[in-house]
């Protein structure tokens, strides 16, 4: 008989970064209690998830080759309970899901865990993640495409990663409903670790080391500044790898996420539609007979604020200016920490900046 494996498949922006970091920080102590988190030499399972899903993630495809097989080997050598976690598993195609089950072996007691939040919060978060990954869509366009898309067949990332019936039906083809666990996180941001640890058969106290690592959200000003910056960088041909090195890390993660203001929410006219989708998710979850932890009512979006709605595509020039200045400070501080900023800075990025400066009307 193989190990009992809990495969945490997402969804993105539901505390997954926090959970993965806490599992890693406490892997030794958890191991003493029979809970294994077999990352190997790495801190997370991102490369293994890229390898299994076949996603052509810029800069990581070659690096990811063989990582899923290596994770499987570590898992099959473990005893007791094994936890595997990454949000990319949510978008795995049925053929890749079958491969995962076959690789883990017929003797494995496989469980699937999906953490979920209210749809309003997830919609705004998904749009922001797209901007972080070099996107440039307005929130208006993103929301229009989402509303008009077919949730079960759309290629849009939101529907692939966040649509609860779609994700869990795919994994449910190989896992019985009693071993599928949907953790509905409350609006109040209660401790996700408490819900997650008890689901995998652990006591919360077995992971005493906490973490402040979060995949933080952006505010409206930061999102608009980043969207406009991405558009200009695309015009001059900056590649995704350089964007990750010079924009995603020093600007987005190290700077903008630390100064986010003017929170983003759904426009009031979208709440009826969002409520309908969330209710469908809740009804499906109950009817499917899966293990629901929490209250499916928490999937419903929070009602619009009484003080009006701020359009995240037009937050005002002051908010965008402040975000741009924060970004500039972040870049300068990051460059100052390099042994030789001019030598280390990407030559391609420098050429792109010069071309941008020469554009007419600049």
C-alpha positions, 0 to 999 in steps of 0.5 A: 500500500502506497502513501496517502497523498493530498494533492493541493491543486489551487486555486490561485490567489486563495492563500496557496503561496502562504500554505506552500511557504508554511509547509516548507518552513515546517517540513521537518516538524511535520515529518516527525508527525508523519506529514511529508512535503517532498520538495527536495532541494527546492522551496516549492513545486512550481517546476514539477507543476510546469512539467506535469501540466505542459504549460510553456512557461517562459524561461522555465520549460527546459528547467522543468524537464524531469521535475515531475518524475523526480517529485513522483520518486520522492513521493513514492519513497515516502510513507504516511501522508504526503502533501503536494501543492501548486496552483498550476495543477488546477489547469491540468488537462484530463490526459495530464491528470491521468498521467499523474494518477498513473505515475503516483501508482495504483496503491496511492490513496489520492486526495484532491484539495481545492481552496476557494474564495468569493468570486468577486475577490478572485475575478479582480485578483486574476486580472491583477495576476495577468498584469503581473505576468506582462498582460495589458488588458483593461479590467473592463475588457477582462471582465467582458471576456469573462462574462461572455466566455463559456466557463466549461470550455473557455481557454481563459485562465480564470475559467480554467483555474477558478471554475470549481465544477470544471476543475474538480470534475476533471480531477474527479474523473480519477478521484472519488468524491469523498476524497475531493476536499473543497475548502471555502475560505471565509470573507473574514480571512480566517486562518487558512492554515487551520482549515488546510492542516485539519483537512490533511490530518494534521494539527495546526500546532505541528507547523509553529513557524508562521510566514508573512509571505503572501502573493499580495494584491495591487491597488488601482493606481499600481495596476494602471501604472503596470498595465501602461508600462507593460504596453510600452515595454511590449512596443519596444520588444522587451521579452518576458524573461527580462520583464520578470527580472526587471519588472516582476521582481523589483517593481511588482513584488518588492515595491508595488505590492508593499504600497498598494492602495485604492482596492479593486472591486467588481462594478455594481452592475456585475454583482448579479451575474457574479452571484449567479455563478457563485451560487452555481458553484455552491449548488454543484459542490453540494450535489457532487457529494464532495467534502466541503469544508466551510460555508459555500455562501462565502463563494458569493461576492461581497456587496458593493461598498456604500461609498461608490465604486472606483473604476480600476482603469481610471484611478486618477493621475495622482494614484498612477503618479505615486505608483510610478514613483514607487516603481522608480524607487524600487528599480533604483534600490535594486540596481544599487544592490548589484555589484556593478549595476551598469554591467549587470543590467540587461543590454537588451533592456537598455536598448529598449529604453533608448528606443522608447525615449526616441519615440515621437511625442515622448 
